[in-house]
């Protein structure tokens, strides 16, 4: 694939206790970008991980260079939405990719996101687990039901024009993401959903690429009862205000 000479991709990678996963995801990202020929930077936003994630990130800066790996930590866990806002302040690319650092999202799909973006000049390209050959691997039935149920509820209440609202693997035009961040009020996991709902409101175009989502290799999932309650509250708030 011929890479656009002027294009640069900034990957925002929020981390919390991802010491084992971070070197692997960074290696996969670097290899993927080198193969596709796109200029890139990876912005690691660590929220004061007690497991040594930040120290690992500092080593990765030395290995790959400070132009490719930017460590922009915060003192404590402040939520996913604010992590992206913090990372955006340091991003120099014209495309922004948001993804999980736990190897759930394979960087190989980013080249497909860019290809899709170029096809239709989309403002946003969203990875979807619920179309084409997309899917989820490694989840038990309960987790699958929660995810499917959340997505179904969201589709019924919000009619967002995208098939995977709760996913967090997407490519945005930088100026589009900046505008959406100004509009979004949610924190945590609801943030992903609100971004797509606000995009529809503002008339932005959304392309979709089927992805395989694989459950984390190392560490524990951050999804607990509190996150589920927050999601439902956020969903109802969006329903009432959009």
Beta strands, then each sheet from edge to edge (+ up, - down):
strand 1: 8-15
strand 2: 39-46
strand 3: 69-71
strand 4: 95-98
strand 5: 124-128
strand 6: 135-137
strand 7: 170-173
strand 8: 206-210
strand 9: 212-214
sheet 1: 3+ 2+ 1+ 4+ 7- 5+ 8+
sheet 2: 6+ 9+
end
